[in-house]
Amino acid sequence: DCTISGDAYFQMSSTCAVSGIQYPNTPPPSPQPFPISNAQITDWESAATAGGTIGAYSLDSGATSTLGPVVVNGNFTLNNNSMLKIKGPIWVKGDVLLDNGSKILVDSSLGNNGTVLIADKPDSTTTTGKITLNNNAVGAGNGQPNSAMLFISTYAGVDDAVFIGNNTSSSIVFAPYGTINVDNNVDLWELTGYRIKLNNNAVVNYKSGLQNATFSNGPGGSWIFQAGSYAITY
């Protein structure tokens, strides 16, 4: 019972409604490079490292705090209805949990930029690095047009790399080696992953995308400044 509002390229279909042109028996497209490179993730992790290292982080229910840039050496937890504003990249060497009703927001000091939270434990990517956003959790920018909250998981195990629960809203989710599981009534700007599962009433409301979003301590995901690629003329 899916609905395709544009053209559809597929091998076979039985119950989907397509408003555009149908292209049955279409071979799978060639794999494309992900919009964020490993080098870019390393740059953000370096920026987080420059801010120092703390142990496992847990924000109490209902509490408000600020954090970043920083490395969290352990799990990262926002308990029910807590709110964290982040001022730079956060590299979590553990699992990330945003519990029911919690919020993680880009701090207003970053202006028209976003920032990133990375769950990555390089020596344990098949067991660690999962991100869970429980019911009504929010990850968002600071209200400026290009300010976005970017979640990255490098988890490559058999479970979900990122789970996004009922009525959750967040900006951009990236999981190049694992599954993004999107539950009912979720609203996202963009998600990119090795595998994506959309449940009932999930909505990907594509707004700006990684090529237009700008992030503190790093360029937009698809665009990198290259010296010598421009000229100033008079």
ROZA-211315 format. One record per residue: x, y, z of N, C-alpha, C in turn; residue in one letter. Coordinates in steps of 0.2 Angstrom, whole numbers, plus 5000, padded with zeros to 4 digits. Example, Ala and Ser with C-alpha at 12.3 -4.5 7.8 and 13.67 -1.06 7.14 Angstrom:
BEGIN
R  n.xx  n.yy  n.zz  ca.xx  ca.yy  ca.zz  c.xx  c.yy  c.zz  code
R  5066  4972  5039   5062   4978   5039  5066  4984  5039     a
R  5064  4989  5035   5068   4995   5036  5064  5000  5039     s
//
This chain:
BEGIN
R  n.xx  n.yy  n.zz  ca.xx  ca.yy  ca.zz  c.xx  c.yy  c.zz  code
R  5004  4994  5000   5000   5000   5000  5004  5006  5000     d
R  5010  5006  4997   5014   5012   4997  5012  5017  4991     c
R  5013  5023  4992   5011   5028   4987  5018  5032  4985     t
R  5019  5032  4978   5024   5035   4975  5022  5042  4972     i
R  5024  5047  4974   5021   5054   4972  5025  5056  4965     s
R  5030  5052  4963   5034   5054   4957  5034  5048  4953     g
R  5040  5048  4949   5041   5042   4945  5044  5036  4949     d
R  5043  5030  4947   5045   5024   4951  5049  5019  4946     a
R  5055  5018  4949   5060   5013   4946  5060  5007  4950     y
R  5058  5001  4947   5057   4995   4951  5058  4989  4947     f
R  5058  4983  4951   5058   4977   4947  5051  4974  4946     q
R  5047  4974  4952   5040   4972   4952  5037  4975  4957     m
R  5030  4976  4956   5026   4980   4961  5019  4976  4961     s
R  5015  4976  4966   5009   4973   4966  5003  4978  4969     s
R  5005  4982  4974   5000   4986   4977  5001  4993  4978     t
R  5007  4996  4975   5009   5003   4976  5005  5007  4971     c
R  5003  5013  4973   5000   5018   4968  5006  5023  4966     a
R  5007  5023  4959   5012   5028   4957  5009  5033  4953     v
R  5010  5040  4955   5007   5045   4951  5011  5047  4945     s
R  5017  5045  4945   5021   5047   4939  5022  5041  4934     g
R  5028  5041  4931   5029   5036   4926  5032  5030  4929     i
R  5030  5024  4927   5032   5018   4930  5037  5014  4925     q
R  5043  5012  4928   5048   5009   4925  5050  5002  4928     y
R  5045  4997  4926   5046   4990   4929  5053  4987  4926     p
R  5055  4982  4929   5060   4978   4927  5067  4982  4927     n
R  5067  4987  4931   5073   4991   4931  5079  4988  4935     t
R  5085  4987  4932   5090   4984   4936  5092  4989  4942     p
R  5095  4986  4947   5097   4990   4953  5102  4995  4951     p
R  5102  5001  4953   5107   5006   4951  5114  5005  4954     p
R  5119  5007  4951   5126   5006   4954  5126  5010  4961     s
R  5130  5007  4965   5131   5010   4972  5134  5017  4971     p
R  5132  5022  4975   5135   5028   4975  5139  5030  4981     q
R  5144  5034  4981   5147   5036   4987  5143  5039  4992     p
R  5144  5038  4999   5140   5041   5004  5142  5049  5004     f
R  5137  5053  5006   5138   5060   5006  5143  5063  5011     p
R  5145  5059  5016   5150   5060   5021  5155  5055  5021     i
R  5161  5057  5020   5167   5053   5020  5169  5051  5027     s
R  5173  5046  5027   5177   5044   5033  5181  5049  5035     n
R  5185  5053  5030   5189   5058   5032  5186  5064  5035     a
R  5179  5065  5033   5176   5071   5036  5174  5069  5043     q
R  5172  5063  5044   5170   5060   5051  5176  5061  5056     i
R  5182  5059  5053   5188   5060   5057  5190  5067  5059     t
R  5188  5072  5054   5189   5079   5056  5185  5081  5061     d
R  5179  5079  5061   5174   5081   5067  5177  5077  5073     w
R  5179  5071  5073   5181   5068   5079  5188  5072  5082     e
R  5192  5074  5077   5198   5078   5079  5195  5085  5083     s
R  5190  5088  5080   5188   5094   5083  5185  5092  5090     a
R  5181  5087  5091   5179   5085   5097  5185  5083  5102     a
R  5190  5080  5100   5196   5078   5104  5199  5085  5107     t
R  5199  5090  5103   5202   5096   5105  5199  5099  5111     a
R  5192  5098  5112   5189   5100   5117  5190  5096  5124     g
R  5193  5091  5124   5195   5087   5130  5190  5081  5130     g
R  5192  5077  5135   5188   5070   5136  5185  5070  5143     t
R  5179  5067  5143   5176   5066   5149  5174  5058  5149     i
R  5171  5056  5155   5169   5049   5155  5162  5049  5153     g
R  5159  5043  5154   5152   5042   5152  5147  5048  5155     a
R  5143  5050  5150   5139   5056   5152  5131  5054  5153     y
R  5128  5057  5158   5121   5056   5159  5118  5062  5162     s
R  5113  5065  5158   5110   5071   5161  5103  5069  5164     l
R  5102  5071  5170   5096   5069   5174  5090  5071  5171     d
R  5084  5068  5173   5078   5069   5170  5076  5076  5172     s
R  5073  5080  5167   5071   5087   5168  5077  5092  5168     g
R  5083  5090  5168   5089   5095   5169  5090  5098  5162     a
R  5094  5104  5162   5096   5107   5156  5103  5108  5157     t
R  5107  5108  5152   5114   5109   5152  5117  5110  5145     s
R  5124  5112  5145   5127   5113   5138  5133  5109  5138     t
R  5136  5107  5132   5141   5102   5131  5144  5103  5124     l
R  5151  5102  5124   5154   5102   5117  5158  5108  5116     g
R  5163  5107  5112   5166   5100   5109  5169  5096  5114     p
R  5168  5089  5113   5171   5085   5119  5170  5078  5116     v
R  5175  5074  5119   5174   5066   5118  5171  5063  5124     v
R  5166  5059  5123   5163   5055   5129  5166  5048  5129     v
R  5170  5047  5133   5173   5040   5134  5168  5035  5138     n
R  5163  5033  5134   5158   5029   5137  5151  5030  5134     g
R  5146  5028  5137   5139   5029   5135  5137  5036  5136     n
R  5132  5039  5132   5129   5045   5132  5122  5045  5133     f
R  5119  5048  5139   5112   5047   5140  5109  5053  5142     t
R  5103  5055  5139   5099   5061   5141  5093  5057  5143     l
R  5092  5058  5150   5086   5055   5153  5079  5059  5151     n
R  5074  5056  5153   5067   5059   5152  5067  5066  5152     n
R  5064  5070  5147   5063   5077   5147  5069  5081  5149     n
R  5075  5079  5148   5080   5083   5149  5082  5087  5143     s
R  5086  5092  5143   5088   5096   5137  5095  5098  5137     m
R  5099  5096  5132   5106   5098   5131  5107  5102  5125     l
R  5110  5108  5126   5112   5112   5120  5120  5111  5119     k
R  5122  5109  5113   5129   5108   5111  5132  5113  5107     i
R  5138  5114  5109   5142   5120   5106  5147  5118  5101     k
R  5148  5111  5099   5153   5109   5095  5152  5101  5094     g
R  5156  5098  5090   5155   5091   5089  5156  5087  5096     p
R  5152  5082  5096   5153   5077   5102  5154  5070  5099     i
R  5160  5067  5101   5161   5060   5099  5160  5056  5105     w
R  5156  5051  5104   5154   5046   5109  5157  5040  5108     v
R  5161  5037  5112   5164   5031   5111  5160  5026  5115     k
R  5154  5025  5113   5149   5021   5117  5143  5021  5113     g
R  5137  5020  5117   5130   5020   5114  5127  5027  5116     d
R  5122  5029  5112   5119   5035   5113  5111  5034  5115     v
R  5109  5037  5120   5102   5036   5121  5099  5043  5123     l
R  5094  5045  5119   5089   5050   5121  5083  5047  5123     l
R  5081  5048  5129   5075   5045   5132  5069  5049  5131     d
R  5064  5047  5133   5057   5050   5131  5057  5057  5133     n
R  5055  5061  5128   5054   5068   5129  5061  5072  5129     g
R  5066  5069  5129   5073   5073   5129  5074  5077  5123     s
R  5078  5082  5124   5080   5086   5118  5087  5087  5118     k
R  5090  5087  5111   5097   5089   5110  5097  5094  5105     i
R  5099  5100  5106   5098   5106   5102  5105  5109  5100     l
R  5106  5112  5094   5112   5116   5093  5111  5123  5096     v
R  5117  5124  5100   5117   5131   5104  5117  5137  5099     d
R  5114  5142  5101   5113   5148   5097  5119  5151  5095     s
R  5125  5150  5099   5131   5153   5098  5134  5151  5091     s
R  5132  5145  5088   5134   5143   5082  5131  5146  5076     l
R  5126  5151  5077   5123   5155   5072  5120  5150  5067     g
R  5121  5151  5060   5118   5148   5055  5121  5141  5053     n
R  5125  5138  5058   5128   5132   5057  5125  5126  5062     n
R  5126  5120  5060   5124   5115   5064  5130  5112  5067     g
R  5129  5106  5071   5134   5102   5073  5133  5095  5073     t
R  5137  5091  5076   5136   5084   5075  5138  5080  5082     v
R  5134  5074  5082   5135   5069   5088  5137  5063  5084     l
R  5143  5060  5086   5145   5054   5082  5146  5049  5088     i
R  5142  5043  5086   5143   5037   5090  5148  5032  5087     a
R  5154  5032  5089   5159   5028   5086  5165  5025  5090     d
R  5165  5019  5091   5170   5016   5095  5174  5011  5090     k
R  5180  5014  5087   5183   5011   5082  5185  5004  5082     p
R  5186  5001  5088   5188   4994   5089  5183  4990  5091     d
R  5176  4993  5091   5171   4988   5093  5164  4990  5089     s
R  5165  4991  5082   5160   4994   5078  5154  4989  5078     t
R  5155  4982  5079   5150   4977   5078  5146  4976  5085     t
R  5148  4980  5090   5145   4979   5097  5143  4986  5100     t
R  5146  4991  5098   5145   4998   5101  5144  5003  5096     t
R  5141  5009  5098   5140   5014   5093  5133  5015  5091     g
R  5128  5012  5094   5121   5013   5092  5118  5019  5095     k
R  5113  5022  5092   5110   5028   5094  5102  5026  5094     i
R  5099  5028  5100   5092   5026   5101  5089  5033  5103     t
R  5084  5035  5099   5080   5041   5101  5073  5038  5102     l
R  5071  5038  5109   5065   5035   5111  5059  5040  5110     n
R  5053  5038  5112   5047   5042   5110  5047  5049  5112     n
R  5046  5054  5107   5045   5061   5108  5052  5064  5109     n
R  5057  5061  5108   5064   5064   5108  5065  5069  5102     a
R  5069  5074  5103   5070   5079   5098  5077  5080  5097     v
R  5080  5080  5091   5086   5083   5090  5085  5088  5084     g
R  5088  5094  5085   5086   5100   5081  5091  5105  5081     a
R  5091  5109  5076   5096   5115   5075  5093  5120  5080     g
R  5096  5127  5079   5094   5132   5084  5089  5137  5081     n
R  5086  5135  5075   5081   5139   5072  5083  5143  5066     g
R  5090  5143  5065   5092   5146   5059  5091  5142  5053     q
R  5091  5145  5047   5089   5140   5041  5093  5134  5040     p
R  5100  5135  5041   5105   5130   5039  5107  5126  5045     n
R  5105  5128  5051   5107   5124   5057  5103  5118  5058     s
R  5107  5112  5058   5104   5106   5059  5108  5102  5064     a
R  5105  5097  5067   5108   5092   5071  5109  5086  5067     m
R  5115  5084  5067   5117   5078   5063  5119  5072  5068     l
R  5116  5067  5067   5118   5061   5071  5121  5056  5066     f
R  5127  5053  5069   5131   5048   5065  5132  5042  5069     i
R  5131  5036  5066   5132   5030   5070  5137  5026  5065     s
R  5142  5023  5068   5147   5019   5063  5145  5012  5065     t
R  5140  5010  5069   5139   5003   5071  5137  4999  5065     y
R  5140  4993  5065   5140   4988   5059  5138  4982  5061     a
R  5134  4981  5067   5132   4975   5070  5125  4973  5067     g
R  5122  4967  5069   5116   4965   5067  5110  4969  5069     v
R  5110  4972  5075   5104   4976   5077  5104  4983  5074     d
R  5099  4987  5075   5098   4993   5072  5104  4998  5074     d
R  5107  5001  5070   5112   5006   5071  5109  5012  5074     a
R  5103  5014  5071   5099   5020   5074  5092  5018  5074     v
R  5089  5018  5080   5082   5017   5081  5079  5024  5083     f
R  5073  5026  5079   5070   5032   5081  5063  5031  5082     i
R  5061  5032  5088   5054   5030   5091  5048  5035  5089     g
R  5043  5033  5092   5036   5036   5090  5037  5044  5091     n
R  5034  5048  5086   5034   5055   5087  5040  5058  5088     n
R  5046  5055  5086   5052   5059   5087  5053  5063  5081     t
R  5057  5069  5082   5059   5073   5077  5066  5074  5078     s
R  5070  5074  5072   5077   5076   5072  5079  5078  5065     s
R  5085  5081  5065   5087   5084   5058  5089  5079  5053     s
R  5096  5077  5054   5099   5072   5049  5102  5066  5053     i
R  5101  5060  5050   5103   5054   5053  5108  5051  5047     v
R  5114  5048  5049   5118   5045   5045  5121  5039  5048     f
R  5120  5033  5045   5122   5027   5047  5125  5023  5041     a
R  5131  5024  5039   5134   5021   5033  5135  5013  5033     p
R  5135  5010  5039   5136   5003   5040  5131  4999  5043     y
R  5125  5002  5045   5120   4999   5048  5113  5001  5046     g
R  5108  4998  5050   5101   5000   5049  5098  5006  5053     t
R  5095  5010  5049   5091   5015   5052  5083  5013  5053     i
R  5081  5012  5059   5074   5010   5060  5070  5015  5062     n
R  5065  5018  5058   5061   5023   5059  5054  5021  5061     v
R  5052  5023  5067   5045   5020   5070  5040  5025  5067     d
R  5034  5024  5070   5028   5027   5068  5028  5035  5069     n
R  5025  5039  5065   5024   5046   5066  5031  5050  5067     n
R  5036  5048  5064   5042   5051   5065  5043  5056  5059     v
R  5046  5062  5060   5047   5067   5055  5055  5069  5055     d
R  5058  5068  5049   5065   5069   5049  5067  5074  5043     l
R  5072  5077  5043   5075   5081   5037  5078  5076  5032     w
R  5082  5072  5034   5085   5068   5029  5088  5062  5033     e
R  5088  5056  5030   5092   5050   5033  5095  5046  5027     l
R  5101  5044  5029   5105   5041   5024  5109  5035  5028     t
R  5108  5029  5025   5111   5023   5029  5112  5017  5024     g
R  5115  5012  5027   5116   5006   5023  5110  5002  5022     y
R  5105  5003  5027   5099   5000   5026  5094  5004  5030     r
R  5088  5005  5027   5083   5010   5030  5076  5006  5031     i
R  5073  5006  5037   5066   5003   5038  5062  5009  5040     k
R  5056  5010  5036   5051   5015   5038  5045  5011  5040     l
R  5043  5013  5046   5037   5010   5049  5031  5014  5047     n
R  5025  5012  5050   5019   5016   5049  5019  5023  5050     n
R  5017  5027  5045   5016   5035   5046  5023  5038  5047     n
R  5028  5035  5046   5035   5039   5046  5035  5043  5040     a
R  5038  5049  5041   5039   5054   5036  5046  5057  5036     v
R  5049  5056  5030   5055   5060   5028  5054  5066  5025     v
R  5054  5072  5028   5052   5078   5025  5058  5082  5023     n
R  5061  5080  5017   5067   5082   5014  5067  5089  5013     y
R  5072  5093  5017   5072   5100   5017  5078  5103  5014     k
R  5084  5103  5017   5090   5106   5014  5095  5101  5012     s
R  5095  5095  5015   5100   5090   5013  5107  5092  5015     g
R  5111  5087  5015   5118   5088   5018  5122  5093  5013     l
R  5120  5093  5007   5124   5098   5003  5123  5105  5004     q
R  5118  5107  5008   5116   5114   5009  5118  5115  5017     n
R  5117  5110  5021   5118   5111   5028  5126  5113  5029     a
R  5127  5117  5034   5134   5119   5036  5135  5117  5043     t
R  5141  5115  5045   5142   5112   5052  5148  5116  5055     f
R  5148  5117  5061   5153   5120   5065  5159  5115  5064     s
R  5165  5117  5064   5171   5113   5064  5172  5109  5058     n
R  5169  5111  5052   5169   5107   5046  5164  5109  5041     g
R  5165  5108  5035   5161   5110   5030  5154  5106  5029     p
R  5150  5108  5024   5144   5104   5023  5147  5097  5021     g
R  5142  5092  5021   5144   5085   5020  5147  5084  5013     g
R  5144  5087  5008   5146   5085   5001  5151  5090  4998     s
R  5152  5095  5002   5156   5100   4999  5162  5102  5003     w
R  5168  5102  5000   5174   5103   5004  5178  5109  5000     i
R  5180  5114  5004   5184   5119   5001  5191  5116  4998     f
R  5193  5118  4992   5199   5116   4990  5203  5122  4987     q
R  5209  5123  4991   5213   5129   4989  5215  5129  4982     a
R  5215  5134  4979   5217   5135   4972  5211  5134  4967     g
R  5205  5132  4970   5199   5131   4965  5195  5137  4963     s
R  5198  5143  4965   5194   5149   4963  5199  5154  4961     y
R  5197  5160  4959   5201   5165   4957  5198  5172  4958     a
R  5202  5177  4961   5199   5183   4962  5201  5188  4956     i
R  5197  5191  4952   5198   5195   4947  5196  5202  4948     t
R  5199  5207  4945   5197   5214   4945  5196  5217  4938     y
//
